[in-house]
């Protein structure tokens, strides 16, 4: 038997630890690529598409954390400069 190529939305939901309706919402919003097979709500997601989706989410999370880190660093620099300015004013 060849390796499994497609997953059901139940499989996707289990892998992502979300509900079936959340998995379906990802497909409907085109955030996760899928194909419809046969009748109503018979969606299949190719394993490579799910892997790409997960990798994209990791990249998004890294970008958010990088932005937060940069903002915190900038705030720290501003705060240090303000404190130095205050100390310089105290010595006058």
N, C-alpha and C positions, 0 to 999 in steps of 0.2 A: 504494500500500500504506500503511495507517495506521501510525503510530508504534508501536513495540513497547511493550506494556503489562506483560507478564509475563516473568520470568526463570526459568530452570531453576536447580536447586541447583548445577549445574556452573558456571553463570554467576555466581551469588552467591559461590561459593567462589573463583572467579577474581577477582572484584571486591574481595573482602575479603582476598584472599591467604591463604586457609585451605583445608583439605581438604574434600572433599565430606562426609565424616562429621561434621566440625565444623559445617558449614552445616546438615546434617540435625539435629544435636543442638540447634542454636539454634531450629529449627522445633519439634522434639519438646518442648522446654522452654517453648515459647510465648513465648520472648524475641523471636523474629522471626515475624510473622504470615505464613501461607502457606495455600494451598488445595491439595487433592489432586485431581488430574485423572486419570480413567481408572484404570489398573492400579496395581500395587504400586510404591511409591517414585516416582510421577510427580507431584512437588510443583512448584508454581509460586509465585513470590513477586512481588507487584506492585512495580513500580519505586518507587512512592511509599512503600510499606511499608519497603523497603530504605533509602531516603533518610531516613525517620523514624528507623529503627533507628540509622543512622550518626550522625544529629544527636543522638540520645539518648546515644550513647556519647561524643560530644564533650562534652556537658553533664556526664556522669558524670566524665570525666577532669578537666574544669575544676574541679568540686567537690572532687575529691581533691586537686588541686594547691593550691586555695585553703585547704583544711584543713591541708595540710602547711605551707604558708607561714605560716598563723596560728599553728600549733604552734611553728614555728621562731622566729617573732617573739616569742611568749610566753616561750619558753625563753631567748631572748636578753635580754629585759627582766628576767627572774628572775636571770639570771647577772650582769647589770650592777648590779642592786640588791644582790646578795650581795657583789660586789666593792666597791661603794661602802660598804657596811656594814663590810666588813673594813678598808678604808682609814680609815674614821672611827674604828674601834677601835684602829688603830695609833697614831693621834695622841693618844690619851688618856694 
